[in-house]
Amino acid sequence: MLDFTLSPEQLEIQRQARDFALKEILPKAAYYDELNVLPIDILKKAFDAGLLNGGIPKKYGGRGLGLIEGVLITEELSAACLGLATSLSDNGLGIEPIILSNKEDLKKKYLTILSKEPKFICFATSEPTMGSDVAGMLCHAAKKGNDYILNGTKYWITNAGIADYMTVFATVDPKSQHEGICAFVVERDWEGVSTGEHIQKLGQRASNTAALNFKNVVVPKENVLAEPGEGFVLAMRTFSRTRPSIGAFAVGAARSAMEFAIDYAKKRQAFGMKLQNYEAIQFKIAEMYQKMETSRLLVLKSAWESDNGMDSTISASIAKFYATEAAFEVASEAMQIAGGYGYTRMFPFEKILRDVRLLMIYEGTSEIQRVIVAGHALGNYKPVMPPLEELAILRSEGTGKMFDDEMKGKTAWRCRMCGYVHYGDNPPDECPSCFFPSTAFKKVWPA
Ligand SMILES: Cc1cc2nc3c(=O)[nH]c(=O)nc-3n(C[C@H](O)[C@H](O)[C@H](O)COP(=O)(O)OP(=O)(O)OC[C@H]3O[C@@H](n4cnc5c(N)ncnc54)[C@H](O)[C@@H]3O)c2cc1C
């Protein structure tokens, strides 16, 4: 069964998020971007409106929303401000490893608090010396009795400046790469935890980004989220669940850019006509629409796979790199349609373009998504077509007969080097096309 309709409940969630985005975020987006500050009051209002932590299961007091509902919310928030959407969605990233873990006590403790109170949790794998290469982390966790002692720095951490809790990935031995990686839930108030200054960025300036530093932080055994050797897989499983949301960021931003461009094209005159009457502008708008729509389909497909218990790693990667690159193109074309005004701060185009650029970098760069998808395409992917050397490219000898009659009783041999097809009971001694010996021939017909 294939169904593209949203349920009444999903439409209601979308409406709630849209109302919130239009009333609480959109009018303030430029202000906080300029101020370079994350407005915590908006995060708290989003919590009150039920738009934060939607994925927490009901048994821990959450809404128990699926990823499909999550991406619907994310698209709406992102359409108003990508920077704020990043910070608003960051709790989802911090929470996901806890939801995916098998640590029931940690779930009960932290998911319950996060359902009840407007508290914040961040997610920390990246460091000053690594981001893509998660297995190359240096932040060190040393076992001491039942506890761990944490030392090191995490960098680029969204909401690090405001987080009450943090999901921290570290290694017991940097040399052991994937096998050494473990994860913990760390509390901000613990001795030895400190935060760096807010990092200045090109876009998404209303989102807080800072470093976390750990100096001899004692992590009790109850707060071990993943034992050494389990942390890397937990981080990758988390990304499979959260990358569709990055795609949804892109869809929301692309939608806004396109809508603003359409509005401008309908009103602006050039050479005595509205811009919308020029085919060059119409084609830009058609391609913007196509990219937004394609991106949304990919995002929803990966969210659907995840909600239905399938491994969504590949679809999430495809959604992420397709949608984020498409959104960058859409934002750039929207600016082009708005001409000089598009480049000014008086209109939203330049902010969207700055904000959208980041989507191709965080939570796995576009290159890393390509590495993942190429690995699948060249590895586990099961082709339907036969290998080229077994492909029977049979041609008529001009008899004018139908295929079955002409080929009846014929045997065909294909040269595995150049593809030449020879008809006969045996292969030729030598290929007449590339001169390879008869051993190069493989029987391809009858199949
Ligand atoms: C604003 C912001 C917020 C962020 N928030 C968080 C957060 O909350 N938590 C967190 O843990 N991290 C966060 N990050 C970090 C982010 O995930 C990393 O920046 C990202 O994964 C890229 O890592 P890097 O910057 O170290 O680049 P590098 O890994 O050094 O890569 C540099 C370049 O080399 C390319 N490259 C690397 N390896 C390969 C390869 N094998 N093949 C081809 N190309 C390759 C990359 O694609 C990139 O173009 C954030 C980053 C930013 C900028």
The ligand as an ORCA input file, in Angstrom:
! r2SCAN-3c Opt
* xyz 0 1
  C      27.192     25.459     13.298
  C      27.612     24.042     13.548
  C      26.904     23.288     14.473
  C      27.322     21.993     14.753
  N      26.672     21.271     15.732
  C      27.215     20.097     16.144
  C      26.683     19.414     17.281
  O      25.693     19.831     17.880
  N      27.300     18.289     17.702
  C      28.404     17.772     17.074
  O      28.917     16.752     17.511
  N      28.924     18.397     15.988
  C      28.366     19.539     15.516
  N      28.896     20.181     14.428
  C      30.066     19.632     13.775
  C      29.779     19.110     12.381
  O      29.059     17.920     12.457
  C      31.129     18.967     11.659
  O      31.601     20.278     11.376
  C      31.012     18.170     10.390
  O      30.728     16.822     10.683
  C      32.273     18.245      9.553
  O      33.398     17.987     10.329
  P      34.667     18.986     10.288
  O      34.150     20.358     10.399
  O      35.634     18.511     11.277
  O      35.235     18.802      8.847
  P      36.271     17.677      8.394
  O      35.809     16.347      8.859
  O      37.640     18.080      8.761
  O      36.107     17.754      6.821
  C      36.615     18.846      6.054
  C      36.252     18.625      4.599
  O      36.796     17.381      4.147
  C      35.767     16.550      3.659
  N      36.049     15.155      4.000
  C      36.367     14.650      5.220
  N      36.511     13.313      5.135
  C      36.251     12.982      3.847
  C      36.214     11.743      3.121
  N      36.449     10.567      3.722
  N      35.916     11.770      1.813
  C      35.657     12.948      1.183
  N      35.672     14.149      1.806
  C      35.957     14.157      3.117
  C      34.508     17.027      4.349
  O      33.343     16.662      3.644
  C      34.741     18.522      4.385
  O      34.392     19.072      3.149
  C      28.440     21.456     14.081
  C      29.116     22.225     13.123
  C      28.727     23.500     12.854
  C      29.508     24.298     11.846
*
